[in-house]
Amino acid sequence: MPRKRFCVLCAALFAGAVSAMAADRACAAARPIAAAEQQGYTGGSEKAPLGTLQSADATPAAKALACKQLAICGTKAAVPALAALLGDEKLASWARIALEAIPDPSADESLRKAMGKVQGRLLVGVINSIGVRRDAKAAGGLAARLKDADAEVASAAAAALGRIGGPAAAKALEPMLAAAPPAVRTEVAEGCVLCAERFLAEGNRDEAVRLYDTVRKADVPRQKVLEATRGAILARGAAGVPLLVEQLRSTDSAALGIGLRTARELPGPEATDALAAEMARMASDRQALMLVALADRGDSRALPAVLKAAAGGATHVRIAAMGALERFGNATCVPVLLEAAVESDAELAQKARGTLTKLSGQEVDADLLARLPQAAGKTRQVIIEVAGQRRITAALPAIVRCAEDGDAGVRGAAVEALGAMGGAQQAADLVKVLRKADANEHAGIEKALMTISGRGGAACAAHLAPLAQAGDSALRMIALHALACAGGPEALAAVRAAVNDKDEAVQDEAVRTLSTWPSMWPEDALAAEPLLALAKSAKKVTHQVLALRGYLQYVHGTRKLKDDERLAKVNAVMPLVTRPEEKRLVISALGTIETAGSLEMLVNFAADPALAGEACSAIVGLAEKKDLKGVSRQQLQKALQTAAEKSKGAPKKKAEDLLKALK
């Protein structure tokens, strides 16, 4: 219940707080309650805080905290003690926070009584609290305060009446639009607008319209006139369209702004039709603004007018129109957008293509698919690009044919689209295209093949393997790259065979491909065997080095082997490990093998100053593990002692800390 009270209070505080003054008051009221919760008070009995208020010995600070607590748990019983503080300069605001929250009519009565007793800032505070509670019984007393000599009091009364709303409040406020001094008139106008909003919410449209119109014609600040104008349009519904159009035609930027805002809010087909017609008559700078408003309305009735704007005219207007089409366009927009997509203006063409991609509906896909066979040149290229971005898989057969089109732009777009959405069958199609393509198109086709292979996996390998036997060595290297993306036993076998290719460049590429194959592990662990064989017996030193590094990465990455098995594989290749780069790979692998043997090897590596840092870090990492297999206390202590002596910075500090823990 206390938490619920807090939520209800916050809702009451912020409801209808449209003016800066009201918002400030709401925030000020909410903060102390949050503070009370931060101090550990989450509700409960009001007995303790009430006792604090009634104590003659309690300090003002203690009483303020008690008020915060009563805002959460206070009941009717707390009202008299809180009401007694409404005249206290130091505690009145704290008392009002609690009174605003207590759900009992006695809190309203106490505030009404206080309105006749306090003055100045204390009176303003009481009136604000009455407004927060929206106490209709206080309307008469507030009406009398509208003529108070203190402008702050009169303004607070006007704001409170607006929040209370109803006929009595409106009757009191309306005459003051003319009679109130300038310092008070703004809040009077605000109160009238709030009353009108309440009338409209309750279904009393006629009274809302009358009150809005009164404010619009009054001598009040421009902002209040604009607020009332917006309300007058919305309250009239379809009948408010002429007034809305009047704002849109105004030379005053503020009136135009309120018109554009209201254009988004006024519902109904009449409003959409009128706005679309008005948009066509506007200057280009305003047309663009109106198109954004029409887009926000999301009403497809405006489609013909928006489509017309997209077809021709100023570029910024056409771009705004295409943005609107993204919201409610359909297949009827395709011809206009296709024409724009091939124009010379790069920004316009890009926007048109983007809009074609974003148009919703299967009808759009069907329309584009039907146009593809008949289209040519740039138009065909655009359709292919959009089909790829929309993932229109039904277009794949036609796009495959376009990959051999006479237009280079069309061919490039087709290849890219195939890469974006093709599968294993399209990999086979692209291999055929590749065999016929010019060398300057190889890179695009290779990229598409690699993308498809990465997505399709081993299913693509059968279509790629024959390419690895092509007469052109450039094609064989492309095959290697695509096979590496596909992975699987068949792809691995083709790459292994390429290690013995007649072309040295292909051999080198095959070895490089194999050496990076561990990125596929653990799925393709079969690559480990040929890598080890190459590391031991390859004719080229570079091949041996690449294979050894790949094999060590496999040992480091695989999780299919037990730690003892992984350590055995490391030991088996140690005679081949001569370079610092490979030694670091060994250290990296040993750091993941939780055995006594790996710890011992790391201690040996730590003796090399060039490797000490990596080795000591790996030692510390292993030492932090809880279950090191077969590692004695003495062995662990020796390893940590080595790490403490040979390392610096954080690894050294960790080693020393672990040593202390051992002792």
N, C-alpha and C positions, 0 to 999 in steps of 0.2 A: 504493500500500500504506500509506504513512503516514496518509493521509486516512482510509482504511478503518479503520486501527487506532484513530484518534481517535473515529470513529463507534461502533465496537464498545465502546470504553471508556465513552463516554457512556451507551450503552444498558445496560451492566453496572452503571454507577453508579446509574442511576435505577430499574432493574428491582426491583420489590418494596419500594421505599423508602417505606413507608406511614407510618412514624412521623416526627415532626418531627426527631428526632435523626438518623435515617438520611438524611433529605432534606438536612439541613444538611451532613452529611459528604459527600454526593454533590456538592452545589454547590461545596463547598470544594475538592474534588478536581478538578472540571471547570474551575474558573476559571484555575488556573495553566497548564493545557494551552492554553487559549485565549490566555492571555497570551504563552505561548511563540510561538504562531503570529503574534500581533500584533507580536512583536519580529522577525518576518521568518523564523522557522524553520519550514519546512514539511516536514521529514523529510529522510531521506538516511542517510548512514553514521553509525553510532554511535561511530565511532573518536574524533572530536573531543570530544564530550561525555564519553565514557568516560575519555579522557586527562585531562580537567579534573578529574574525580572522583579520579583516582589521583595527581594532582599535589599535592605538599606545599606549593607556593607559591600555589595557587588560593585565592581568598577565599571565604568562605561564600556570598556572593551569587552568585559565578560558579558554585559547585557547585550551588546551588539551581536556577540556570538550566539547568545541564547535566542535572539530574534531570527538569526539565520536557521537555527535548528527548528524553531517553531514554524518556519516557512515550509518545513518538510513534514512535521508531525502535529502541528497545532490544530486545535479544534475550537469550538465555541467557548470553551472554558478559558482559553488564552486571550480572547478578544478584549476584555476589560483592561488587563495589564498592558496590552499592546496599545490600546486606544489612549491610555494615560500618557504615553510617550509621544503622541503626535504633536505636542507643543514643545518638545525638547529639541533644541537646536542640534545636539550631537546625536541623538538616537532616533529622531523622527523617521529618517529615511530607512533605517533598519526595521523599525516597527511596521512601516508601510509595506515593506517587502513581505513580511509574514501575513499581514492583513489581506494583501492582494491574493494570497494563496489559499487562505482558509475557506473551505466550501460551506459557509454558513451565512445566512442573511444578516446575522448580527454584525459581521464585518462590514457590510455595506452601510448599516445603520450608524456604526461608529464613525465611518468616514464622512457620512452626510452631516452628522452632528459637528464633527471637527471643522467642516467647511464654514460653519458660522462662528468659530472661535479663534482660529489662527489667522495670521496675516502674512503678507510678503511671500518669501520663498517657501515657507512652511505650507502656506495655502496652495501655492502652485503644486507642491508635491502631493498634497491631499487630492487636488483635482485630477492630477495625472493618474493617481491610483484608482479614482472613481472611473476614469476612462478605461483603465486596464480591465476593471471588473465589469464594465458596461452596465452600470446600475441605472436602469430606466427611471427609477423613483427619484433619482437625483437631477433629472432633466430640468425641473422647475428652478431649483437652486442654481444650477449651472447657467440657465438662461439669464438669471439676474446678474450673474457675474460677467456676462458679456460686455456690460457697460462699466465695468470696474475701472477706476482711474489708473490702476496699475496695469500697463499693457501686457506684462507677462501673465498676470492672473487672467485677464480677458482672453489672451491667446490660448492659454491652457484650457479654459472653459470651452472655447470653440472647438479645439481638438477633441476634448472629451465628449462633447455632444455628437461630434461626427462619428466617433467610435461607438457610441450608444445607438445612434440612428433612430429611425422611427419618425412618425408624423410630428410628435412634440418637438423633437430635436430640430427637424427641418423647419418647422414654423418659427422657432426661436432664432435660427441662424439666418434664414433668408433675408429678413429686413436689414440685418447688420452688414450685408454685402455693400450697401450704400451708406449706412450710418456709421460703421466702425471706422476709427482712425486708421491711417495707412499702416501703422505698426501692427495692427491686429487683423487687418483685412485678409492677409495671406492665410492665416489659420482659419478664419471664417470660411474662406473659399474652400480650403482643404476639408473642413467639416462638412460643407455642403456636398462636395464630391463624394465623401464617404457615405453620407446619407443616401445620395442617389445610387451608389453602388449597392447599398443594402436594399433599397426599393427594387432595383433590378434583380437582385438575387432572390427576392421574395416573390417575383412575378408581377410587380406593380410597375409595368413599363411606362405607362402614361405619366405617373408621378416622377419616375426617374428622368424621363425626357424633359419634363417641365423644369426640374431642378437643374439638370445639366445645362439647359438653354439659358436659365437665369444666370448661372455662373459665367457662361460664355459671353454674355452681353454686359456683364458687370465690369466696373473699373477695378480690376484685380491684376496681380502680376501675370505676365504673358504665359508662364509655365502653367498656371492654374487654368487659364483659358484653354490651353492646349489639352490638358488633362480632361477638362469638361467636354471639349470637342470630341475627343476619342470616345468618351462615355456616351455622348449624345448619338454618335453614329451607331455604336453597338446596341444601344437601347432601342433604336428605331428598327433594327434588323434590316430587311430588304429596303425599307423606306429610307434608310440612312445612306443609300448609295449616292444620291446627289450631293449630300454634304461631304461624303468621302471624296468624290471627284473634285469638289471645290477645293479641298486641301491639296490634292495632287496637282491642281492647276495653279496653285498659289506661287507667287514669286518669292515668298518668304520661305527660307530654307527650313525653319522650325516647323512651319505648317506642313511643308512637304514631308518632313521627317515623321510627324505624327500620322500623316496620311499613309505613308508606306508601312508604318507599324500597324495601323488599324487595318490596312489591306490584308495583312496576314491573318487577322483575327476575325473579321466579319465573315460569317459562314453563308453558304447558300449559292445556288447557281446564278442568281441575279447579280450578285457581287462579282463573281468570276467573269461573267459576260461583260459587265461594265468595265472592269479593270482591263480586260484584254482589248476592248475597243479603245479605251483611253490610252493604253500603251502605244497603239499604232499611231496616235496623234502627237505623241510627245517628242521632244527633242532627243537626240541620240543619247546624251548623257543621262537623261531621266529614263529613257527606255531601258537602259541596262539595269538601273535600280529597280524598275518595275518588274523586269524579268526575274530578278532574284526573288522579289516578293511573290510573284506567281509560282515560282519553283517551290517556295516554302508553303504555299497553299496546297500544292500537290493535287490540284483539280485538273483532270484531263480535259475538261471543257475548254480550257485555254489552249489546247494543243494546236488548232489551226493557226491562231495568231502567233504563237511561239514558233511554229514551224516556218511561217512566212518570214519572221524576223531572222531565223537561222539561215534562210536561203539567200539573203542579200542585204546590202547596206554596210554600215560602219562595222569594222572588224570587232571592236569591243562589244558591240550589240550582238553580233552573231555568236560570239563566244559565250556571252551571258545566256543567250537563247539555248545554246547547246547544253549549257549547264542545267537549264530547266528541263530539257528533254530527257536528261538522265534520270529525272525524278518521275516523269509520267509519260515518256515517249513510248512508241510501239513500232510495229513493222512499217507503218506508213512513213516513218521518218527516214528509212534506209536510203531512198534515192537522194534526198537532199544532203544527207550526211556523207554519202559516197562522193557526191560532186565536190563538196567542200574538202574532203580528205585528199583530193588530188590537186588542189589549188597551190599556187606558188608561195602563198603566205605560210611559213613554217608553223607559226603559233596556231593559226586557224586550222591548218591541216591536222596538226597533232591533237587539238581539242576534238575535232570531228571524229578522228579514229578512236580516241578515248571514249567518246560518247557512244559510238557504235559498239564498243566492247561492253559498255555498262548497261545498254538497253536490256530490259528484262523481257522474258517470254520466249517460248519455243518457236513462235511465229517469226521472230527475228532470225533465228538460226535457219529456219526453213527458207526464208526469203534470200538470205545470203548464199545458201547452198544452191538455190535455183539460179542465181545470177552468175555463179562462178564459171560454168562452162562457156557462157556467151561473152563474158567480160574479157578485156584485153588490156595490155600495158599497165599503167599505174593503177587503174581501177581493179584489175585482177590481182595485182600485188597487194592492194589494200584489203581486198576481201580475204585473201589468204592469211595475211597478218592478223586480221580480226578473228578469223576462224580459229587460228591457233590460240589466240588469247582467250577466246570464248570456249575453247576445248570442244569444238564441233567435230566429234570423232567421225560422224557420218561423211564428212568432207575428205577424209583421208585418201580414198581411192583417187579422187579428182586432184588432190594436192600432189600425190605421187606423180601423176602425169605431168603436172605443172613443173616438177623438178627438172624436166627436160625441155621446158618451154624455150622459145627462141629469144625471149627477153631475159637479160641477165638479172634484172631486178626481181622478176617473177620467180626465176629459179632460186635466187637467194632467199626470198620470202618463203617459198615452198619448203626448202631444206630446213629453215629455222622452225617452221610450223611442225614439220615432221619430228624434229628433235623435241619440241615442246609436248607433243601428245602421242607420238608414235609408240608402237610396241615391237615385239620380235619380228612380225611380218614386215614392218616398215624398215627394220634394220636390214632385212634381206633386200628390200627395194632400194635402199640407199647404197648398198654395196654395188648393185647393178649400175646405179647412176654414177657412182664414184669411178667405175672402170671407164666410163665414157667422158667424164668431166675434164675440163681444162685444169691445168695445175693451179691456176690462181683461184680456183673454187674448192680446192682440196681442204683448206683450213675450215671452211664453213661446214662442209660435209663431215669432216672428222669430228668437229664439235658436236654435231647432231648425233652421230653414231655413238660417241662416248656418253652423251646424255641418255639416249635410248638404252644403251647397254647397262648403264648404272641403274636405270629404273627397271629394266626387264631381267637383269641378272643372267644366270647361266643359260636361260632359254635362248638367248641371243647368240651364244657361242657357236652353235652349228652353222649359223649364217655368216659368221665372221671368219671362221677357220679357213675356208677356201681363199679368202683374201690374203691370208698370210703366205699363200703359195703363188701369189700374182707375180708376173714377170717384172713389174716395175717395183724397184726397191722402196720407193716413196710410199706406194700403196701397202707394202708389207709392214712398214713402220706404223702406218695409220692403223693397220689391223692389230698390231701389238698393243697400242694404246687403248683401243676399244675392247680388246680381249681382257686387258687388265681391269677395266671397269666392269665387265660382265662377271669375271671370276668363275670358279667351278673347275672340275677336273678336265673337261674338254678344252677350256681356254688355257689352262695351265700346260697341258700337253702341247698345244700349238706354240706357246711361248718357249717352252723347253726346246722344241725342235728348232726354233729360230736362233738359238744360241750357236748352232752350227751352220747358219746361213752362209751362202757364198759371198755375200757383201759384208765387209767388216763393220760398216756403219750399222747395218741391221743387227749384226752380232752384238755390238756394243749396246744397242737399244734394247735388245732382248735381255741382256744381263741386267741392265738398269731396271727394266720392268720387273724382272724376277726379284731383284734386291729390294724393291719397294712392295712386293707382294705381301709381306707380313701385315700390311695395313688391312688385309682381308681376313687375317686370322681371328678367331680359331677355325672359321669355316674352311679355309684353304691351307691347312697345315701340311698338305702334301708338298708344298713348295720348299719345305725345310730340307728334304733329301737332295734335290738338285743343287740347292744353294751350298750345302755342305760339300758336295762333290766338286763344285766349281771352286770353292774356297781352298780345297786341297790340291786340285790338279789342273785348274784352268791355265791355258798357255800364256795369257796376258796377265801381267801383274794387276792391272786396273780391274780386270774381271775378278781376280782373287780377292782384292780388297772390297769391291762392291758386294760380292757374294758373302764374304765373312761378316760384313756389317749387317747385311740382310738377315743372315742366320742368327746373329746375336740379338737383333731386334725380335726375331721369332722367339728365342729363348726367354727374352724379357717379357714378351707380350702374351705368350700362350698360357692358358689356364687348364689345359687338358692334361698336363704332366704334373706329377708330384714334385715337391721341392728337391728330393734326392735325385730324381731323374733329370731335372733341370740343371742341378749342380754337376752331374756327370757329363752332361752335354757341354757345359762351360769348360770343364777340365779337358774334354776331348779336343777342343779347338785352341787351348791355350798355347800350344807350340806355334800356332799361326799368328798369334796376337803379338805384334811387334810395334805397332804405331800407337802414339798417345790417343788418337781418336778411337781406335778399337778398344784400347784399355779402358777408356771412359765408358764405352758401351758395356764392357764386362762388369765394371763397377756398378753401373746402373742396374744390370740384371741381378748381380749379387745382392744388391740392396733389397730385393723382393724375395730372396730365397732364405727362408728362416731356418737355417741349419748351422751347426758348429763349423762345418767346412767353409761355408760362405763367409762367416765371421773371420776365420783364420786367413782366408785369401785377402780380405779387405785390409787386415792388419799389415800384410805384406805390401799391398799397394800403397799404404800410407807412408811407407819408407821412402817413396819417390816424391820429392818436393813438388814436382809438376802435377802430381795426382793426389797429393795429401788432402787437399780440401774436399774433393768429391768422395774420397775413400772414408774420411772421418765423418762426413755427413751421413754416409750410408751406415757406418758403424753405429752412430747414435740412433739412427732410425730403427735398426734392428734391435738395439738394446732396449728401446722403449716398448718392444713387443713383449707380451706376457709369457708366451709359450714358445721359446726357442728350443728346438729339438736337440737334445744331447749336449747342450752348452753348460759347462760347469760354472760355478761361481768364480773360480779362479780365472778361467778363460775369459769370462765376461769382464772381470775386473781388469785383466791385462789389455783387452781391446779398448776399454774406456780410457785406461791410462794413456794408451797410445793416442787416442783421439784428443784427449786433453792436452797432450804435449805437442801434437802436430798441427792442430787446427787453431783458428782464430774466431773471434766474434761469437755469434749465437751457438754454433756447434760446440765450441770450446766450453761455453757456459753450461750447456746442456750435459756435456760429458762430465764436467765437474759435479754437477748436481746429481747425476745418476750414480757417480762414484760414492758420494756422501750417503746416498740412500742405501747403497750396498753395504757400507760399513756400519 
